[in-house]
Amino acid sequence: MARGTDLFSAGSDTAYFVKAAIVGLLVGGLATGFHAGLEVLFAQYAALRSALGGGVLPYAVSVVISSLCVAGAYLLVQRVAPEAAGSGIQEIEGAMEDKRPVHWPQVLIAKFFGGLLALGSGLVLGREGPTIHMGAMTAEALARSHDISAADHKGLLAAGAAAGLAAAFNAPLAAILFIVEETRRQFPFGYRTYMAVIIASILSAAVTEQLTQTGPLLVVDVHYLPVWSYVLLAVLGVLLGGLGVFFNWALLAVMDLFIRIPKALRWLPALAIGAVTGILLNAFPDATGGGEDLVHDLISSNYGVLVLLLLTFLRFGGVLFSYASGVPGGIFAPMLSIATCAGLAFGVLAVQTLPVEDNFRAACAVAAMGGFFAASVRAPLVGVVLVMELTGAYALIMPVLVTCTTASLTAHHLGGRPIYEQLLDRTLRLSGQSPDNEPDKTPVQLGTRNS
């Protein structure tokens, strides 16, 4: 009897894992509800534009709706929880470093409803940012209701974030690795905390899959590539490495440009960005939205190089201004769509000029998704696994690994830094704090810390 009591005591491993399981279940349900709400908004908005027919009317209506939604999302965030702007991943990392405040009720409200407004308007932002942040805030709510240690508290925050990513993409393994690679400076590696992340990710993805009845989101039919073609994929990785460094620099530059606008007038850029989005929804819909549905359509299409490069440019600029507008939204999904456009352009050129089969186009698109992610976020293993879980293209593990490795190495040698590390440093500077570089807490001590 005593052993059973110890097993389920407040500070036991079992009790902690039960908390992680509850986090996973709650986040899976919350994320599924958020995604379902977005799907309804997308469908209703598309039906409205279609019902308006041709001419100027659908443009005018879309401009009004999208601009009001984006401006409304911005004002909601500013009045309820300013830290809910953007993806929120840097806020989670800052909270795990005890440098950022955590107001979980306000963030949940601003992230959920602000995210519906912003993403539903057609902005080039992903749903994974809000679900990751909401996942961490759900874990925070549970952690505050129990007396747990600081390390266990941070472990639950990480578990909630991982659960949010797992639910967004139905990719639990990538979510677990994301904590290992992305939050290596903040995450208190230990048996309890590591297993909590795994448990929460599995259950969150399971809930999402059960409720939505979906498997891999972006299934791509590919074949094994000849080994000699890996040289081309390495070249693609080098190009993506440079693009990733430029993307990080450009994102921060646009954000810094917006912050120079007087605070009382910052809703005006949000209004303008929404208006442009409304125009593009009718003129060039592929240049709008997070891009989750677009990726598969692009791979199965026969767009030429110029169209693909134009789409790369539009979506690249779209995510910069959408994110800098100060509304909730992530950059993962837009990055995948940008990479798909760029990778397909590279693949089309290769097919036209070199003795490679036509399916090399699709292989370049898949490899580019991982490579661009690795160059910007600097998490190459997450890039590989995320792409595999999203596309089911397991025949391309080696090619994607080659592209992710060369992209990450290129970004490093160009002096690039991980995007969320830069965003956190920027946030801390704006709040009057001095960022510092803490030593990495690697998983080497998994068997000795917090066990």
Secondary structure as GFF3:
##gff-version 3
##sequence-region A 1 451
A	DSSP	alpha_helix	2	7	.	.	.	ID=ss1
A	DSSP	alpha_helix	13	51	.	.	.	ID=ss2
A	DSSP	alpha_helix	57	80	.	.	.	ID=ss3
A	DSSP	three_ten_helix	82	84	.	.	.	ID=ss4
A	DSSP	alpha_helix	89	96	.	.	.	ID=ss5
A	DSSP	alpha_helix	104	120	.	.	.	ID=ss6
A	DSSP	alpha_helix	128	144	.	.	.	ID=ss7
A	DSSP	alpha_helix	150	169	.	.	.	ID=ss8
A	DSSP	alpha_helix	172	182	.	.	.	ID=ss9
A	DSSP	alpha_helix	191	212	.	.	.	ID=ss10
A	DSSP	three_ten_helix	227	229	.	.	.	ID=ss11
A	DSSP	alpha_helix	230	259	.	.	.	ID=ss12
A	DSSP	three_ten_helix	263	265	.	.	.	ID=ss13
A	DSSP	alpha_helix	267	283	.	.	.	ID=ss14
A	DSSP	three_ten_helix	285	287	.	.	.	ID=ss15
A	DSSP	alpha_helix	292	300	.	.	.	ID=ss16
A	DSSP	alpha_helix	305	324	.	.	.	ID=ss17
A	DSSP	alpha_helix	332	353	.	.	.	ID=ss18
A	DSSP	alpha_helix	360	377	.	.	.	ID=ss19
A	DSSP	alpha_helix	380	391	.	.	.	ID=ss20
A	DSSP	three_ten_helix	394	396	.	.	.	ID=ss21
A	DSSP	alpha_helix	397	413	.	.	.	ID=ss22
A	DSSP	alpha_helix	419	430	.	.	.	ID=ss23
A	DSSP	three_ten_helix	443	445	.	.	.	ID=ss24
###
